[in-house]
Every structure is written in structure tokens, then in C-alpha cells.
Amino acid sequence: VPEPLAAGVPDMRPVRLLERFDEALDAAAEHALVADGAWVRDQVAAIVDVRSRVADEAAELGALAVGAGLNHDDLHPWNLLRPTSPGRPPKAIDWGDAVVAHPFSVLLVPLRARRVRDDREPGLVALRRAYLGPWADVAPRSELLRAADLACRLGSIVRAHAWLRVLDATRAAEAERAELTRRTSALVETGTTPRRPTSAELVPLLWLRNLALPSPLGVPTLQG
């Protein structure tokens, strides 16, 4: 993975996840604190409580047989193009959320997308089984399943960072527009009335809040 890291692709390898957790929590809280502070403080407290577990699970994931690689990390049906001919695989588009991470963390988004359409557990198990198939000769199935569970849980950190990158870019654009408006109009009022956050500004915090749930999918740990 040296090439994508050197090119600036975000580093979300297991060895970096505790650091990324701390960064995401600070940034997510800062974005969300334009809302009711009491609610945000409650969420942050719940997330902080799982920090030691995040450290343990990231270390365990990093010690398992499957190494990190380039991940699409937003792999849902609307980011896949149908094959142009029989026998060819679909093509993934929209690599804007790509990261260097454990390859099983990419399962989080498609498993959640599948659950939105059909929350029957057998369908989720079949989807995960199909994805893990190519690694069958790398490690025992029990180890692959454990890695998938850990990667999906810790994948919430990766998703929080994806949203934070969007919010940072949005803030930069808003600041530029505000400065342009200030310079071109003497009629603009510059009050300091607090505003409520947009829904997007709460998303990173909610992704991190998943770390405190029994399962990142909202269903019991998948079996099989």
C-alpha cells in the first residue's frame, strides 16, 4: 500500500485507527456543538467510554492474517455499473471515499444498504459469504468472520472521517462565499446568532456512536 499512501489516500489501517478515532471524535463534536450542547455531550460521553475497546479491537484486527489495501469504502448498489457482457464483474465508480484500510471494512456500507432493502439475516450472511470467498485460502473461516465483524465495527471510524472531509470542504467553500459577500456588499449583517447544525453535521458523530452499539448493522453478530 505505499503508493496510495504516498499519493495522499487517507490512512485508515488498523494500526492507525485509535489515532483516527480520537481525531474523528474531536472534529465530529466540534461540528455538532452548534446544536444543543447537552445532547452532544451525552453522545460524546458514550463514545469516549468505548475508546479502550476500540484500541483492543484495532490491535486484534491488525494482527489477523488479512492485510490492509486500497478500499473503495462506499460500495453500495448505486456505485456499481452492470457488466457490459456476461461473465464480467461489475465496475465500481465514485472512488471519492477511498482509503487505505482493512479490506473487510468495505463490507459495512453494502451490508447496511442490504439491510435497508431486506433485513432478513440470511441475505446479509450470503452477501458477506460471497465477499469473503476469495480469502478462503488465506485464513480459517473463523478468523475471516472475526475479522469481518471487527472491520465492520471499526469501519464506523472510517465512515465518520469520510463525512468530516465533506464537511471540511463545505465549510471552506462557505467561508469563501461569506468573504466574497462581505467584500461586495456593505448591507450584509454580521450578527453572531448561533445556528442549528445541518443533518450532515451530525452524521460523523452518529457514525462514531455506532461503536457503542452491539452491532454496527443494528442486528446481532452475523453467523455463518
C-alpha positions as CSV (number, residue, x, y, z in Angstrom):
1,V,0.0,0.0,0.0
2,P,2.9,2.5,-0.1
3,E,1.8,4.0,-3.5
4,P,-1.8,5.1,-2.4
5,L,-0.5,6.4,0.9
6,A,2.2,8.4,-0.8
7,A,-0.5,9.8,-3.2
8,G,-2.4,11.1,-0.2
9,V,-5.1,8.5,0.2
10,P,-6.3,8.6,3.8
11,D,-4.6,6.1,6.1
12,M,-7.2,4.0,7.9
13,R,-5.1,0.9,8.6
14,P,-5.8,-0.9,11.9
15,V,-2.6,0.4,13.3
16,R,-3.9,4.0,12.8
17,L,-7.5,3.5,13.9
18,L,-7.2,4.6,17.5
19,E,-5.5,7.8,16.4
20,R,-8.2,8.3,13.8
21,F,-10.9,7.6,16.4
22,D,-9.5,10.4,18.6
23,E,-9.3,12.8,15.6
24,A,-12.8,12.0,14.4
25,L,-14.4,12.4,17.9
26,D,-12.8,15.8,18.4
27,A,-13.8,17.0,14.9
28,A,-17.3,15.5,15.0
29,A,-18.1,17.1,18.3
30,E,-16.8,20.4,17.1
31,H,-19.1,20.2,14.1
32,A,-22.1,19.1,16.2
33,L,-21.7,21.5,19.1
34,V,-23.6,24.2,17.2
35,A,-26.6,22.1,18.3
36,D,-28.0,21.6,21.8
37,G,-24.8,21.1,23.8
38,A,-26.4,18.6,26.3
39,W,-27.3,16.1,23.6
40,V,-23.9,16.3,22.0
41,R,-22.2,15.9,25.4
42,D,-24.2,12.7,26.0
43,Q,-23.2,11.2,22.7
44,V,-19.5,12.1,23.2
45,A,-19.5,10.5,26.7
46,A,-20.9,7.3,25.3
47,I,-18.3,7.3,22.5
48,V,-15.4,8.0,24.9
49,D,-16.5,5.0,27.0
50,V,-15.6,2.6,24.2
51,R,-12.1,4.0,23.5
52,S,-10.3,1.2,25.2
53,R,-12.3,-1.4,23.3
54,V,-11.5,0.4,20.0
55,A,-7.8,0.1,20.9
56,D,-8.1,-3.6,21.7
57,E,-10.2,-4.4,18.6
58,A,-7.9,-2.4,16.3
59,A,-4.9,-4.2,17.6
60,E,-6.7,-7.6,17.2
61,L,-7.7,-6.7,13.6
62,G,-4.2,-5.7,12.7
63,A,-2.8,-9.0,14.0
64,L,-5.1,-11.1,11.8
65,A,-3.9,-12.7,8.5
66,V,-5.5,-10.3,6.0
67,G,-3.5,-7.1,5.5
68,A,-4.6,-3.6,4.5
69,G,-5.2,-2.4,1.0
70,L,-6.9,0.2,-1.1
71,N,-10.7,0.3,-0.2
72,H,-13.5,1.9,-2.2
73,D,-15.4,2.3,1.1
74,D,-18.7,3.4,-0.3
75,L,-19.7,0.3,-2.1
76,H,-23.5,0.3,-2.5
77,P,-25.6,-0.6,-5.4
78,W,-25.7,2.9,-6.9
79,N,-21.9,2.9,-7.1
80,L,-21.8,-0.2,-9.2
81,L,-22.1,-0.4,-13.0
82,R,-23.7,-3.5,-14.6
83,P,-21.3,-5.7,-16.6
84,T,-21.3,-5.0,-20.3
85,S,-21.0,-8.7,-21.1
86,P,-21.8,-12.0,-19.4
87,G,-19.2,-13.3,-17.0
88,R,-17.6,-10.0,-16.4
89,P,-17.7,-8.4,-12.9
90,P,-19.4,-5.1,-12.2
91,K,-17.3,-1.9,-12.1
92,A,-17.2,0.3,-9.1
93,I,-17.5,4.1,-9.6
94,D,-17.2,7.1,-7.4
95,W,-13.9,6.5,-5.5
96,G,-14.1,9.7,-3.6
97,D,-14.3,8.0,-0.2
98,A,-11.4,5.6,-1.0
99,V,-9.0,4.9,1.9
100,V,-6.2,2.5,2.7
101,A,-7.8,0.2,5.3
102,H,-8.5,-3.4,6.1
103,P,-10.3,-4.8,3.1
104,F,-13.2,-6.1,5.1
105,S,-14.2,-2.7,6.4
106,V,-15.7,-2.1,2.9
107,L,-18.4,-4.5,3.9
108,L,-20.0,-2.1,6.3
109,V,-21.8,0.1,3.7
110,P,-23.1,-2.7,1.4
111,L,-24.3,-4.8,4.4
112,R,-26.2,-1.7,5.8
113,A,-27.6,-1.0,2.3
114,R,-28.7,-4.6,2.0
115,R,-30.4,-4.3,5.4
116,V,-32.3,-1.3,4.3
117,R,-33.8,-3.3,1.5
118,D,-34.2,-6.6,3.3
119,D,-33.3,-7.1,7.0
120,R,-33.6,-10.9,6.9
121,E,-30.4,-12.2,8.3
122,P,-29.8,-15.0,5.7
123,G,-29.5,-12.3,3.0
124,L,-26.8,-10.5,4.9
125,V,-25.0,-13.7,5.6
126,A,-25.0,-14.6,1.9
127,L,-23.6,-11.2,1.0
128,R,-20.8,-11.5,3.5
129,R,-20.0,-15.1,2.5
130,A,-19.7,-14.1,-1.2
131,Y,-17.3,-11.2,-0.3
132,L,-15.1,-13.3,2.0
133,G,-14.9,-16.2,-0.5
134,P,-11.7,-15.0,-2.2
135,W,-9.8,-15.0,1.1
136,A,-10.7,-18.7,1.9
137,D,-7.1,-19.8,1.3
138,V,-5.6,-17.0,3.4
139,A,-7.0,-17.9,6.9
140,P,-9.5,-20.2,8.5
141,R,-13.2,-19.2,8.1
142,S,-13.5,-18.5,11.9
143,E,-10.7,-15.9,11.6
144,L,-12.2,-14.3,8.5
145,L,-15.6,-14.0,10.2
146,R,-13.9,-12.4,13.3
147,A,-12.0,-10.0,11.0
148,A,-15.2,-9.1,9.2
149,D,-17.0,-8.3,12.5
150,L,-14.1,-6.2,13.8
151,A,-13.6,-4.4,10.5
152,C,-17.3,-3.6,10.2
153,R,-17.5,-2.2,13.7
154,L,-14.3,-0.1,13.3
155,G,-15.5,0.9,9.8
156,S,-17.7,3.5,11.6
157,I,-14.5,5.4,12.3
158,V,-13.7,5.4,8.6
159,R,-17.2,6.5,7.6
160,A,-17.0,9.3,10.2
161,H,-13.9,10.6,8.5
162,A,-15.4,10.4,5.1
163,W,-18.2,12.8,6.3
164,L,-15.8,15.0,8.0
165,R,-13.8,15.5,4.8
166,V,-17.1,16.6,3.1
167,L,-17.9,19.0,5.9
168,D,-14.5,20.5,5.9
169,A,-14.7,21.1,2.2
170,T,-18.2,22.6,2.6
171,R,-17.0,24.9,5.4
172,A,-14.1,26.1,3.3
173,A,-16.5,26.9,0.4
174,E,-18.9,28.6,2.7
175,A,-16.1,30.7,4.2
176,E,-15.1,31.8,0.7
177,R,-18.6,32.8,-0.2
178,A,-19.0,34.7,3.0
179,E,-15.9,36.6,2.5
180,L,-16.9,37.4,-1.1
181,T,-20.3,38.6,0.1
182,R,-18.7,40.7,2.8
183,R,-16.4,42.4,0.3
184,T,-19.1,43.1,-2.3
185,S,-22.0,44.2,-0.1
186,A,-21.9,46.7,2.7
187,L,-25.5,45.7,3.6
188,V,-24.7,42.3,5.0
189,E,-25.3,41.9,8.7
190,T,-22.6,40.2,10.7
191,G,-24.5,39.1,13.7
192,T,-23.4,36.2,15.9
193,T,-26.7,34.4,16.4
194,P,-26.0,30.7,16.9
195,R,-27.3,28.4,14.2
196,R,-28.5,24.8,14.4
197,P,-26.5,22.2,12.6
198,T,-27.5,20.7,9.4
199,S,-28.2,17.0,9.4
200,A,-24.9,16.4,7.7
201,E,-23.0,18.0,10.6
202,L,-24.4,15.4,12.9
203,V,-23.6,12.4,10.8
204,P,-19.9,11.9,11.8
205,L,-21.0,11.8,15.5
206,L,-23.7,9.3,14.7
207,W,-21.3,7.1,12.9
208,L,-19.0,7.1,15.9
209,R,-22.0,6.4,18.1
210,N,-22.4,3.1,16.3
211,L,-19.2,1.9,18.1
212,A,-21.2,1.8,21.3
213,L,-23.9,-0.4,19.8
214,P,-23.9,-4.2,20.0
215,S,-23.6,-4.4,16.2
216,P,-22.7,-1.8,13.5
217,L,-25.6,-3.1,11.4
218,G,-28.2,-2.9,14.1
219,V,-28.7,-6.7,14.1
220,P,-26.9,-9.4,16.1
221,T,-23.5,-10.5,15.0
222,L,-24.0,-12.5,11.8
223,Q,-23.4,-16.2,11.9
224,G,-22.2,-18.4,9.1
